[in-house]
Amino acid sequence: MKIAIASDHAGYELKEYIKANLSEEIEDFGTNGLESVDYPDFAFPAARSVAEGKNTFGVLICGSGVGVSISANKVRGIRAANVFNSEMAKLSRQHNNANILTLAARFITKEVALLMVRQFIATEFEAGRHQLRLDKIHTNSDCK
């Protein structure tokens, strides 16, 4: 399993903490410091790598998690979920087959973030009735 990870300046320290504490192979798409940057510049390449199958999952981090989530969800084939606890991380995989987890660096602790990432990558999609719902999203989306 290979994980794409990226952040803006607000998420940089959390990104580095997650990288240091995961045993999975990680591809880092930046940023590489605390200088102010624009999150789409990092979210898009990471999301594309997941959509193209180069990485299994993605973890994107900004101050609120919202900006990177919006950016990632513009990439065809991406289902990014902005979550705040491990149960939401688990459900985003089980029910929504999310392939990118987005995190709010300004609102969660490093320990909670790491727990959410671990829960996310360890959880399988349940399919069944949930697949029917995803099919409806893709059928009605402009990003098929």
RAVENKA-V742351 format. One record per residue. N is the residue number from 0. RES is the residue in three letters. BURIAL is 1 if it has 9 or more other C-alpha atoms within 8 Angstrom, else 0. Layout:
# RAVENKA-V742351
N:RES:BURIAL ; N:RES:BURIAL
This chain:
# RAVENKA-V742351
0:MET:0 ; 1:LYS:1 ; 2:ILE:1 ; 3:ALA:1 ; 4:ILE:1 ; 5:ALA:1 ; 6:SER:1 ; 7:ASP:1 ; 8:HIS:1 ; 9:ALA:1 ; 10:GLY:1 ; 11:TYR:1 ; 12:GLU:0 ; 13:LEU:1 ; 14:LYS:1 ; 15:GLU:0 ; 16:TYR:1 ; 17:ILE:1 ; 18:LYS:0 ; 19:ALA:0 ; 20:ASN:0 ; 21:LEU:0 ; 22:SER:0 ; 23:GLU:0 ; 24:GLU:0 ; 25:ILE:1 ; 26:GLU:1 ; 27:ASP:0 ; 28:PHE:1 ; 29:GLY:1 ; 30:THR:1 ; 31:ASN:0 ; 32:GLY:0 ; 33:LEU:0 ; 34:GLU:0 ; 35:SER:0 ; 36:VAL:0 ; 37:ASP:0 ; 38:TYR:1 ; 39:PRO:1 ; 40:ASP:0 ; 41:PHE:1 ; 42:ALA:1 ; 43:PHE:1 ; 44:PRO:1 ; 45:ALA:1 ; 46:ALA:1 ; 47:ARG:1 ; 48:SER:1 ; 49:VAL:1 ; 50:ALA:1 ; 51:GLU:0 ; 52:GLY:0 ; 53:LYS:0 ; 54:ASN:1 ; 55:THR:1 ; 56:PHE:1 ; 57:GLY:1 ; 58:VAL:1 ; 59:LEU:1 ; 60:ILE:1 ; 61:CYS:1 ; 62:GLY:1 ; 63:SER:1 ; 64:GLY:1 ; 65:VAL:1 ; 66:GLY:1 ; 67:VAL:1 ; 68:SER:1 ; 69:ILE:0 ; 70:SER:1 ; 71:ALA:1 ; 72:ASN:1 ; 73:LYS:0 ; 74:VAL:1 ; 75:ARG:0 ; 76:GLY:0 ; 77:ILE:1 ; 78:ARG:1 ; 79:ALA:1 ; 80:ALA:1 ; 81:ASN:1 ; 82:VAL:1 ; 83:PHE:1 ; 84:ASN:1 ; 85:SER:1 ; 86:GLU:0 ; 87:MET:1 ; 88:ALA:1 ; 89:LYS:1 ; 90:LEU:1 ; 91:SER:1 ; 92:ARG:1 ; 93:GLN:1 ; 94:HIS:1 ; 95:ASN:1 ; 96:ASN:1 ; 97:ALA:1 ; 98:ASN:1 ; 99:ILE:1 ; 100:LEU:1 ; 101:THR:1 ; 102:LEU:1 ; 103:ALA:1 ; 104:ALA:1 ; 105:ARG:1 ; 106:PHE:0 ; 107:ILE:1 ; 108:THR:0 ; 109:LYS:1 ; 110:GLU:0 ; 111:VAL:1 ; 112:ALA:1 ; 113:LEU:1 ; 114:LEU:1 ; 115:MET:1 ; 116:VAL:1 ; 117:ARG:0 ; 118:GLN:1 ; 119:PHE:1 ; 120:ILE:0 ; 121:ALA:0 ; 122:THR:1 ; 123:GLU:0 ; 124:PHE:1 ; 125:GLU:0 ; 126:ALA:1 ; 127:GLY:0 ; 128:ARG:0 ; 129:HIS:1 ; 130:GLN:1 ; 131:LEU:1 ; 132:ARG:0 ; 133:LEU:1 ; 134:ASP:0 ; 135:LYS:0 ; 136:ILE:0 ; 137:HIS:1 ; 138:THR:0 ; 139:ASN:0 ; 140:SER:0 ; 141:ASP:0 ; 142:CYS:0 ; 143:LYS:0
